[in-house]
């Protein structure tokens, strides 16, 4: 994985862990939910319109 991907994943994991502190769910269940089972990578083409400044 690329570093940018890791930092995004780390941010999501950190947010999940913060929110999990406020739940009454079993710690084992929360670990199962937060485990990364797969990574999906998608790329979407983007067309940019050329703008000429005068």
C-alpha positions in Angstrom: 0.0 0.0 0.0 1.1 3.6 -0.6 1.8 5.9 2.3 -1.2 8.1 1.6 -3.4 5.0 1.7 -1.9 4.0 5.1 -2.4 7.5 6.6 -6.1 7.4 5.5 -6.5 3.9 6.9 -4.8 5.0 10.2 -7.1 8.0 10.5 -10.2 5.8 10.0 -8.9 3.3 12.5 -8.2 6.0 15.0 -11.7 7.5 14.6 -13.3 4.0 14.9 -11.4 3.4 18.1 -12.4 6.7 19.6 -16.0 6.1 18.8 -15.8 2.5 20.1 -15.0 3.8 23.6 -18.6 5.2 23.8 -20.3 1.9 22.9 -21.3 -0.9 25.2 -20.3 -3.6 22.6 -18.0 -6.4 23.5 -14.3 -5.6 22.8 -14.0 -8.8 20.7 -16.9 -7.8 18.4 -15.4 -4.3 17.9 -12.1 -5.9 16.9 -13.8 -8.1 14.4 -15.7 -5.1 12.9 -12.5 -3.0 12.7 -10.4 -5.7 11.1 -9.4 -5.0 7.5 -10.5 -8.0 5.5 -9.9 -6.6 2.0 -8.6 -3.5 0.2 -10.4 -2.2 -2.9 -8.7 0.3 -5.1 -10.6 2.2 -7.8 -9.6 4.8 -10.3 -12.0 7.1 -12.0 -11.1 9.1 -15.2 -11.6 12.8 -14.9 -11.8 15.1 -17.9 -10.5 18.6 -17.3 -11.5 21.6 -19.4 -8.7 23.7 -20.6 -9.0 27.3 -19.5 -7.0 30.0 -21.3 -6.3 33.1 -19.3 -5.8 36.3 -21.3 
